[in-house]
Amino acid sequence: MISNSDSQLVYSTDQGRIKAQTEAEQAPQGDGIVRIRMERKGRKGKGAMVVTGLGLDAKGLKTLAGQLKKKLGCGGAVKGFDIEIQGDNRDALKALLEGQGYRVKLAGG
């Protein structure tokens, strides 16, 4: 057996393939204020609202994004720990989030 400190066990007949344990990413904890900004870069001129600072885990973000998309009647996605909603309806999005108890600020121009 090689005693090199850089070597890793790839296959074991006892347990099968061994994979390194991946740590679940922690949601970044912000200052308690949810920010909504408008992004047009990389979208061929079409705008998307990006909601940051929610502090939710991946499952919570998916359910919240689904609720927001249904109420606003538009598409969107969860990328990282941000929610992207298509279109420019920041005032309605702000009202929805404030109705759920978040402190919301409109960021950017």
N, CA, C and O atoms as a GROMACS GRO file, in nm:
protein
  436
    1MET      N    1   0.086  -0.119   0.000
    1MET     CA    2   0.000   0.000   0.000
    1MET      C    3   0.089   0.123   0.000
    1MET      O    4   0.192   0.127   0.067
    2ILE      N    5   0.047   0.223  -0.076
    2ILE     CA    6   0.123   0.347  -0.087
    2ILE      C    7   0.093   0.432   0.035
    2ILE      O    8  -0.022   0.445   0.076
    3SER      N    9   0.197   0.490   0.092
    3SER     CA   10   0.178   0.571   0.211
    3SER      C   11   0.194   0.719   0.180
    3SER      O   12   0.237   0.796   0.266
    4ASN      N   13   0.161   0.758   0.060
    4ASN     CA   14   0.169   0.898   0.020
    4ASN      C   15   0.051   0.972   0.082
    4ASN      O   16  -0.062   0.924   0.078
    5SER      N   17   0.077   1.089   0.140
    5SER     CA   18  -0.031   1.164   0.207
    5SER      C   19  -0.130   1.225   0.109
    5SER      O   20  -0.241   1.261   0.147
    6ASP      N   21  -0.091   1.238  -0.019
    6ASP     CA   22  -0.180   1.295  -0.120
    6ASP      C   23  -0.271   1.192  -0.185
    6ASP      O   24  -0.362   1.230  -0.258
    7SER      N   25  -0.248   1.064  -0.162
    7SER     CA   26  -0.329   0.962  -0.228
    7SER      C   27  -0.462   0.944  -0.155
    7SER      O   28  -0.471   0.963  -0.034
    8GLN      N   29  -0.564   0.906  -0.232
    8GLN     CA   30  -0.696   0.882  -0.175
    8GLN      C   31  -0.745   0.745  -0.219
    8GLN      O   32  -0.714   0.700  -0.330
    9LEU      N   33  -0.821   0.680  -0.133
    9LEU     CA   34  -0.879   0.553  -0.167
    9LEU      C   35  -0.993   0.575  -0.265
    9LEU      O   36  -1.084   0.653  -0.237
   10VAL      N   37  -0.990   0.508  -0.378
   10VAL     CA   38  -1.091   0.528  -0.481
   10VAL      C   39  -1.195   0.418  -0.477
   10VAL      O   40  -1.314   0.444  -0.496
   11TYR      N   41  -1.152   0.294  -0.453
   11TYR     CA   42  -1.245   0.183  -0.456
   11TYR      C   43  -1.211   0.088  -0.343
   11TYR      O   44  -1.094   0.058  -0.318
   12SER      N   45  -1.311   0.042  -0.276
   12SER     CA   46  -1.293  -0.054  -0.169
   12SER      C   47  -1.388  -0.170  -0.193
   12SER      O   48  -1.504  -0.149  -0.228
   13THR      N   49  -1.340  -0.292  -0.176
   13THR     CA   50  -1.427  -0.407  -0.197
   13THR      C   51  -1.526  -0.423  -0.083
   13THR      O   52  -1.626  -0.494  -0.096
   14ASP      N   53  -1.499  -0.358   0.027
   14ASP     CA   54  -1.586  -0.370   0.143
   14ASP      C   55  -1.709  -0.280   0.131
   14ASP      O   56  -1.820  -0.326   0.159
   15GLN      N   57  -1.693  -0.155   0.090
   15GLN     CA   58  -1.803  -0.059   0.089
   15GLN      C   59  -1.839  -0.009  -0.051
   15GLN      O   60  -1.938   0.063  -0.064
   16GLY      N   61  -1.765  -0.044  -0.153
   16GLY     CA   62  -1.792   0.010  -0.286
   16GLY      C   63  -1.716   0.140  -0.305
   16GLY      O   64  -1.617   0.164  -0.237
   17ARG      N   65  -1.761   0.222  -0.396
   17ARG     CA   66  -1.693   0.349  -0.421
   17ARG      C   67  -1.708   0.442  -0.302
   17ARG      O   68  -1.813   0.452  -0.240
   18ILE      N   69  -1.600   0.508  -0.274
   18ILE     CA   70  -1.600   0.601  -0.161
   18ILE      C   71  -1.594   0.742  -0.218
   18ILE      O   72  -1.502   0.775  -0.293
   19LYS      N   73  -1.689   0.825  -0.182
   19LYS     CA   74  -1.692   0.963  -0.227
   19LYS      C   75  -1.667   1.053  -0.106
   19LYS      O   76  -1.708   1.022   0.006
   20ALA      N   77  -1.601   1.161  -0.131
   20ALA     CA   78  -1.578   1.258  -0.025
   20ALA      C   79  -1.712   1.319   0.015
   20ALA      O   80  -1.796   1.347  -0.070
   21GLN      N   81  -1.732   1.341   0.142
   21GLN     CA   82  -1.856   1.399   0.191
   21GLN      C   83  -1.862   1.545   0.151
   21GLN      O   84  -1.772   1.622   0.183
   22THR      N   85  -1.968   1.584   0.083
   22THR     CA   86  -1.986   1.723   0.045
   22THR      C   87  -2.067   1.793   0.152
   22THR      O   88  -2.168   1.742   0.201
   23GLU      N   89  -2.020   1.909   0.188
   23GLU     CA   90  -2.090   1.986   0.290
   23GLU      C   91  -2.201   2.068   0.224
   23GLU      O   92  -2.183   2.126   0.117
   24ALA      N   93  -2.315   2.072   0.290
   24ALA     CA   94  -2.427   2.152   0.239
   24ALA      C   95  -2.392   2.300   0.256
   24ALA      O   96  -2.343   2.341   0.361
   25GLU      N   97  -2.418   2.378   0.152
   25GLU     CA   98  -2.386   2.520   0.159
   25GLU      C   99  -2.482   2.590   0.254
   25GLU      O  100  -2.603   2.564   0.253
   26GLN      N  101  -2.428   2.678   0.334
   26GLN     CA  102  -2.508   2.755   0.427
   26GLN      C  103  -2.559   2.880   0.356
   26GLN      O  104  -2.487   2.943   0.279
   27ALA      N  105  -2.682   2.915   0.383
   27ALA     CA  106  -2.739   3.037   0.325
   27ALA      C  107  -2.671   3.157   0.388
   27ALA      O  108  -2.657   3.162   0.510
   28PRO      N  109  -2.627   3.254   0.307
   28PRO     CA  110  -2.560   3.371   0.364
   28PRO      C  111  -2.658   3.454   0.446
   28PRO      O  112  -2.768   3.487   0.400
   29GLN      N  113  -2.617   3.487   0.566
   29GLN     CA  114  -2.702   3.569   0.653
   29GLN      C  115  -2.668   3.715   0.630
   29GLN      O  116  -2.554   3.757   0.651
   30GLY      N  117  -2.764   3.791   0.588
   30GLY     CA  118  -2.744   3.932   0.557
   30GLY      C  119  -2.778   4.020   0.676
   30GLY      O  120  -2.768   3.978   0.791
   31ASP      N  121  -2.818   4.142   0.646
   31ASP     CA  122  -2.851   4.238   0.749
   31ASP      C  123  -3.000   4.243   0.779
   31ASP      O  124  -3.046   4.333   0.849
   32GLY      N  125  -3.076   4.148   0.728
   32GLY     CA  126  -3.218   4.140   0.757
   32GLY      C  127  -3.304   4.217   0.659
   32GLY      O  128  -3.426   4.225   0.676
   33ILE      N  129  -3.243   4.275   0.557
   33ILE     CA  130  -3.317   4.351   0.458
   33ILE      C  131  -3.309   4.278   0.326
   33ILE      O  132  -3.201   4.242   0.279
   34VAL      N  133  -3.425   4.254   0.265
   34VAL     CA  134  -3.432   4.189   0.134
   34VAL      C  135  -3.422   4.298   0.029
   34VAL      O  136  -3.493   4.398   0.035
   35ARG      N  137  -3.332   4.278  -0.067
   35ARG     CA  138  -3.312   4.377  -0.172
   35ARG      C  139  -3.360   4.324  -0.307
   35ARG      O  140  -3.335   4.209  -0.343
   36ILE      N  141  -3.428   4.410  -0.381
   36ILE     CA  142  -3.475   4.377  -0.515
   36ILE      C  143  -3.403   4.470  -0.611
   36ILE      O  144  -3.414   4.592  -0.602
   37ARG      N  145  -3.327   4.410  -0.704
   37ARG     CA  146  -3.258   4.491  -0.804
   37ARG      C  147  -3.296   4.443  -0.943
   37ARG      O  148  -3.338   4.329  -0.963
   38MET      N  149  -3.281   4.533  -1.038
   38MET     CA  150  -3.313   4.503  -1.177
   38MET      C  151  -3.184   4.473  -1.251
   38MET      O  152  -3.087   4.547  -1.239
   39GLU      N  153  -3.183   4.363  -1.328
   39GLU     CA  154  -3.066   4.327  -1.407
   39GLU      C  155  -3.108   4.309  -1.552
   39GLU      O  156  -3.208   4.243  -1.582
   40ARG      N  157  -3.030   4.368  -1.642
   40ARG     CA  158  -3.055   4.351  -1.785
   40ARG      C  159  -2.932   4.293  -1.854
   40ARG      O  160  -2.940   4.252  -1.970
   41LYS      N  161  -2.821   4.289  -1.786
   41LYS     CA  162  -2.696   4.243  -1.846
   41LYS      C  163  -2.702   4.094  -1.875
   41LYS      O  164  -2.742   4.015  -1.789
   42GLY      N  165  -2.664   4.055  -1.996
   42GLY     CA  166  -2.662   3.915  -2.033
   42GLY      C  167  -2.798   3.858  -2.067
   42GLY      O  168  -2.812   3.736  -2.081
   43ARG      N  169  -2.899   3.943  -2.080
   43ARG     CA  170  -3.034   3.895  -2.108
   43ARG      C  171  -3.091   3.955  -2.236
   43ARG      O  172  -3.212   3.956  -2.256
   44LYS      N  173  -3.005   4.005  -2.323
   44LYS     CA  174  -3.043   4.063  -2.451
   44LYS      C  175  -3.147   4.175  -2.434
   44LYS      O  176  -3.241   4.184  -2.513
   45GLY      N  177  -3.129   4.258  -2.333
   45GLY     CA  178  -3.216   4.372  -2.311
   45GLY      C  179  -3.340   4.343  -2.229
   45GLY      O  180  -3.405   4.436  -2.181
   46LYS      N  181  -3.374   4.217  -2.211
   46LYS     CA  182  -3.490   4.182  -2.130
   46LYS      C  183  -3.450   4.190  -1.982
   46LYS      O  184  -3.340   4.149  -1.945
   47GLY      N  185  -3.537   4.242  -1.901
   47GLY     CA  186  -3.505   4.262  -1.761
   47GLY      C  187  -3.549   4.148  -1.672
   47GLY      O  188  -3.642   4.073  -1.705
   48ALA      N  189  -3.481   4.136  -1.560
   48ALA     CA  190  -3.519   4.037  -1.459
   48ALA      C  191  -3.495   4.100  -1.321
   48ALA      O  192  -3.393   4.165  -1.299
   49MET      N  193  -3.588   4.078  -1.232
   49MET     CA  194  -3.573   4.125  -1.095
   49MET      C  195  -3.499   4.017  -1.016
   49MET      O  196  -3.533   3.899  -1.024
   50VAL      N  197  -3.397   4.058  -0.940
   50VAL     CA  198  -3.319   3.965  -0.860
   50VAL      C  199  -3.344   3.999  -0.714
   50VAL      O  200  -3.320   4.111  -0.670
   51VAL      N  201  -3.391   3.899  -0.639
   51VAL     CA  202  -3.422   3.916  -0.498
   51VAL      C  203  -3.308   3.853  -0.418
   51VAL      O  204  -3.281   3.733  -0.431
   52THR      N  205  -3.240   3.933  -0.337
   52THR     CA  206  -3.127   3.884  -0.258
   52THR      C  207  -3.150   3.912  -0.109
   52THR      O  208  -3.231   3.997  -0.072
   53GLY      N  209  -3.077   3.840  -0.026
   53GLY     CA  210  -3.080   3.865   0.118
   53GLY      C  211  -3.194   3.798   0.192
   53GLY      O  212  -3.231   3.843   0.300
   54LEU      N  213  -3.250   3.691   0.136
   54LEU     CA  214  -3.363   3.624   0.202
   54LEU      C  215  -3.318   3.538   0.320
   54LEU      O  216  -3.391   3.528   0.419
   55GLY      N  217  -3.200   3.477   0.312
   55GLY     CA  218  -3.150   3.395   0.422
   55GLY      C  219  -3.224   3.263   0.438
   55GLY      O  220  -3.232   3.210   0.548
   56LEU      N  221  -3.280   3.209   0.329
   56LEU     CA  222  -3.351   3.083   0.333
   56LEU      C  223  -3.264   2.972   0.276
   56LEU      O  224  -3.168   2.998   0.202
   57ASP      N  225  -3.297   2.847   0.310
   57ASP     CA  226  -3.227   2.734   0.251
   57ASP      C  227  -3.282   2.708   0.110
   57ASP      O  228  -3.374   2.776   0.066
   58ALA      N  229  -3.224   2.610   0.040
   58ALA     CA  230  -3.260   2.585  -0.100
   58ALA      C  231  -3.408   2.549  -0.115
   58ALA      O  232  -3.473   2.595  -0.208
   59LYS      N  233  -3.460   2.467  -0.024
   59LYS     CA  234  -3.600   2.426  -0.034
   59LYS      C  235  -3.694   2.544  -0.010
   59LYS      O  236  -3.794   2.560  -0.080
   60GLY      N  237  -3.661   2.627   0.088
   60GLY     CA  238  -3.742   2.745   0.117
   60GLY      C  239  -3.741   2.845   0.003
   60GLY      O  240  -3.843   2.907  -0.027
   61LEU      N  241  -3.625   2.859  -0.062
   61LEU     CA  242  -3.616   2.950  -0.176
   61LEU      C  243  -3.702   2.902  -0.292
   61LEU      O  244  -3.769   2.981  -0.358
   62LYS      N  245  -3.702   2.769  -0.316
   62LYS     CA  246  -3.782   2.715  -0.426
   62LYS      C  247  -3.932   2.738  -0.403
   62LYS      O  248  -4.004   2.776  -0.495
   63THR      N  249  -3.978   2.715  -0.281
   63THR     CA  250  -4.121   2.733  -0.254
   63THR      C  251  -4.159   2.880  -0.262
   63THR      O  252  -4.266   2.914  -0.315
   64LEU      N  253  -4.074   2.969  -0.210
   64LEU     CA  254  -4.103   3.112  -0.217
   64LEU      C  255  -4.102   3.160  -0.361
   64LEU      O  256  -4.187   3.240  -0.400
   65ALA      N  257  -4.007   3.113  -0.441
   65ALA     CA  258  -4.001   3.152  -0.582
   65ALA      C  259  -4.126   3.105  -0.655
   65ALA      O  260  -4.180   3.178  -0.739
   66GLY      N  261  -4.173   2.986  -0.626
   66GLY     CA  262  -4.295   2.935  -0.689
   66GLY      C  263  -4.416   3.020  -0.654
   66GLY      O  264  -4.499   3.049  -0.741
   67GLN      N  265  -4.426   3.061  -0.528
   67GLN     CA  266  -4.538   3.145  -0.487
   67GLN      C  267  -4.534   3.281  -0.557
   67GLN      O  268  -4.635   3.331  -0.605
   68LEU      N  269  -4.413   3.340  -0.562
   68LEU     CA  270  -4.400   3.472  -0.625
   68LEU      C  271  -4.430   3.465  -0.775
   68LEU      O  272  -4.496   3.554  -0.828
   69LYS      N  273  -4.383   3.362  -0.841
   69LYS     CA  274  -4.408   3.348  -0.985
   69LYS      C  275  -4.557   3.330  -1.014
   69LYS      O  276  -4.608   3.385  -1.111
   70LYS      N  277  -4.626   3.254  -0.929
   70LYS     CA  278  -4.770   3.235  -0.950
   70LYS      C  279  -4.847   3.365  -0.930
   70LYS      O  280  -4.935   3.398  -1.010
   71LYS      N  281  -4.813   3.439  -0.825
   71LYS     CA  282  -4.887   3.562  -0.796
   71LYS      C  283  -4.859   3.672  -0.897
   71LYS      O  284  -4.946   3.753  -0.928
   72LEU      N  285  -4.733   3.675  -0.951
   72LEU     CA  286  -4.699   3.777  -1.048
   72LEU      C  287  -4.731   3.734  -1.191
   72LEU      O  288  -4.735   3.818  -1.281
   73GLY      N  289  -4.754   3.605  -1.212
   73GLY     CA  290  -4.788   3.555  -1.345
   73GLY      C  291  -4.672   3.564  -1.443
   73GLY      O  292  -4.691   3.602  -1.558
   74CYS      N  293  -4.553   3.527  -1.397
   74CYS     CA  294  -4.436   3.532  -1.485
   74CYS      C  295  -4.341   3.419  -1.448
   74CYS      O  296  -4.363   3.346  -1.350
   75GLY      N  297  -4.235   3.405  -1.526
   75GLY     CA  298  -4.137   3.300  -1.502
   75GLY      C  299  -4.026   3.346  -1.410
   75GLY      O  300  -4.022   3.462  -1.367
   76GLY      N  301  -3.937   3.254  -1.382
   76GLY     CA  302  -3.824   3.287  -1.296
   76GLY      C  303  -3.747   3.163  -1.259
   76GLY      O  304  -3.779   3.053  -1.304
   77ALA      N  305  -3.645   3.180  -1.176
   77ALA     CA  306  -3.560   3.069  -1.136
   77ALA      C  307  -3.490   3.103  -1.006
   77ALA      O  308  -3.483   3.219  -0.964
   78VAL      N  309  -3.437   2.998  -0.943
   78VAL     CA  310  -3.354   3.014  -0.824
   78VAL      C  311  -3.211   2.986  -0.868
   78VAL      O  312  -3.182   2.877  -0.918
   79LYS      N  313  -3.122   3.082  -0.850
   79LYS     CA  314  -2.981   3.065  -0.885
   79LYS      C  315  -2.898   3.100  -0.763
   79LYS      O  316  -2.897   3.214  -0.717
   80GLY      N  317  -2.827   3.000  -0.712
   80GLY     CA  318  -2.750   3.022  -0.591
   80GLY      C  319  -2.845   3.044  -0.475
   80GLY      O  320  -2.932   2.961  -0.447
   81PHE      N  321  -2.830   3.156  -0.407
   81PHE     CA  322  -2.922   3.191  -0.298
   81PHE      C  323  -3.003   3.314  -0.334
   81PHE      O  324  -3.047   3.388  -0.246
   82ASP      N  325  -3.022   3.336  -0.465
   82ASP     CA  326  -3.101   3.448  -0.515
   82ASP      C  327  -3.220   3.395  -0.594
   82ASP      O  328  -3.215   3.285  -0.649
   83ILE      N  329  -3.326   3.475  -0.599
   83ILE     CA  330  -3.442   3.441  -0.681
   83ILE      C  331  -3.446   3.541  -0.795
   83ILE      O  332  -3.441   3.662  -0.774
   84GLU      N  333  -3.455   3.490  -0.918
   84GLU     CA  334  -3.469   3.575  -1.036
   84GLU      C  335  -3.611   3.562  -1.088
   84GLU      O  336  -3.660   3.452  -1.114
   85ILE      N  337  -3.677   3.677  -1.103
   85ILE     CA  338  -3.814   3.683  -1.155
   85ILE      C  339  -3.811   3.764  -1.283
   85ILE      O  340  -3.753   3.873  -1.286
   86GLN      N  341  -3.872   3.712  -1.389
   86GLN     CA  342  -3.870   3.781  -1.518
   86GLN      C  343  -3.961   3.902  -1.516
   86GLN      O  344  -4.064   3.904  -1.449
   87GLY      N  345  -3.922   4.004  -1.590
   87GLY     CA  346  -4.004   4.124  -1.605
   87GLY      C  347  -3.960   4.234  -1.511
   87GLY      O  348  -3.862   4.221  -1.436
   88ASP      N  349  -4.035   4.345  -1.515
   88ASP     CA  350  -4.006   4.461  -1.431
   88ASP      C  351  -4.134   4.501  -1.358
   88ASP      O  352  -4.206   4.590  -1.403
   89ASN      N  353  -4.160   4.437  -1.248
   89ASN     CA  354  -4.278   4.466  -1.167
   89ASN      C  355  -4.233   4.473  -1.021
   89ASN      O  356  -4.287   4.403  -0.936
   90ARG      N  357  -4.134   4.558  -0.995
   90ARG     CA  358  -4.072   4.563  -0.862
   90ARG      C  359  -4.168   4.607  -0.752
   90ARG      O  360  -4.158   4.559  -0.639
   91ASP      N  361  -4.260   4.697  -0.786
   91ASP     CA  362  -4.352   4.744  -0.682
   91ASP      C  363  -4.445   4.632  -0.635
   91ASP      O  364  -4.470   4.619  -0.515
   92ALA      N  365  -4.496   4.553  -0.726
   92ALA     CA  366  -4.583   4.441  -0.688
   92ALA      C  367  -4.503   4.335  -0.611
   92ALA      O  368  -4.553   4.278  -0.514
   93LEU      N  369  -4.380   4.310  -0.654
   93LEU     CA  370  -4.296   4.213  -0.585
   93LEU      C  371  -4.264   4.261  -0.443
   93LEU      O  372  -4.262   4.182  -0.349
   94LYS      N  373  -4.238   4.389  -0.429
   94LYS     CA  374  -4.211   4.446  -0.296
   94LYS      C  375  -4.333   4.431  -0.206
   94LYS      O  376  -4.319   4.395  -0.089
   95ALA      N  377  -4.452   4.457  -0.259
   95ALA     CA  378  -4.574   4.444  -0.179
   95ALA      C  379  -4.596   4.299  -0.136
   95ALA      O  380  -4.638   4.274  -0.022
   96LEU      N  381  -4.569   4.203  -0.226
   96LEU     CA  382  -4.586   4.061  -0.191
   96LEU      C  383  -4.490   4.019  -0.080
   96LEU      O  384  -4.530   3.950   0.014
   97LEU      N  385  -4.365   4.061  -0.091
   97LEU     CA  386  -4.266   4.023   0.011
   97LEU      C  387  -4.293   4.091   0.145
   97LEU      O  388  -4.274   4.030   0.250
   98GLU      N  389  -4.338   4.215   0.141
   98GLU     CA  390  -4.372   4.284   0.266
   98GLU      C  391  -4.493   4.220   0.332
   98GLU      O  392  -4.504   4.218   0.454
   99GLY      N  393  -4.584   4.166   0.252
   99GLY     CA  394  -4.701   4.095   0.305
   99GLY      C  395  -4.662   3.967   0.377
   99GLY      O  396  -4.735   3.919   0.462
  100GLN      N  397  -4.545   3.912   0.341
  100GLN     CA  398  -4.497   3.791   0.408
  100GLN      C  399  -4.405   3.823   0.525
  100GLN      O  400  -4.349   3.731   0.586
  101GLY      N  401  -4.388   3.951   0.558
  101GLY     CA  402  -4.313   3.990   0.678
  101GLY      C  403  -4.167   4.024   0.656
  101GLY      O  404  -4.092   4.031   0.753
  102TYR      N  405  -4.124   4.044   0.532
  102TYR     CA  406  -3.986   4.081   0.505
  102TYR      C  407  -3.972   4.233   0.499
  102TYR      O  408  -4.065   4.303   0.459
  103ARG      N  409  -3.856   4.283   0.539
  103ARG     CA  410  -3.822   4.424   0.518
  103ARG      C  411  -3.758   4.434   0.381
  103ARG      O  412  -3.658   4.367   0.356
  104VAL      N  413  -3.813   4.516   0.293
  104VAL     CA  414  -3.772   4.516   0.152
  104VAL      C  415  -3.725   4.656   0.112
  104VAL      O  416  -3.784   4.757   0.150
  105LYS      N  417  -3.615   4.656   0.033
  105LYS     CA  418  -3.566   4.780  -0.027
  105LYS      C  419  -3.548   4.758  -0.176
  105LYS      O  420  -3.508   4.649  -0.219
  106LEU      N  421  -3.577   4.860  -0.255
  106LEU     CA  422  -3.550   4.854  -0.398
  106LEU      C  423  -3.408   4.906  -0.418
  106LEU      O  424  -3.377   5.020  -0.381
  107ALA      N  425  -3.322   4.824  -0.475
  107ALA     CA  426  -3.182   4.858  -0.492
  107ALA      C  427  -3.154   4.889  -0.638
  107ALA      O  428  -3.224   4.841  -0.727
  108GLY      N  429  -3.053   4.968  -0.663
  108GLY     CA  430  -3.013   4.999  -0.800
  108GLY      C  431  -3.100   5.106  -0.861
  108GLY      O  432  -3.176   5.173  -0.792
  109GLY      N  433  -3.087   5.123  -0.992
  109GLY     CA  434  -3.158   5.229  -1.062
  109GLY      C  435  -3.286   5.182  -1.110
  109GLY      O  436  -3.361   5.258  -1.172
   0.00000   0.00000   0.00000
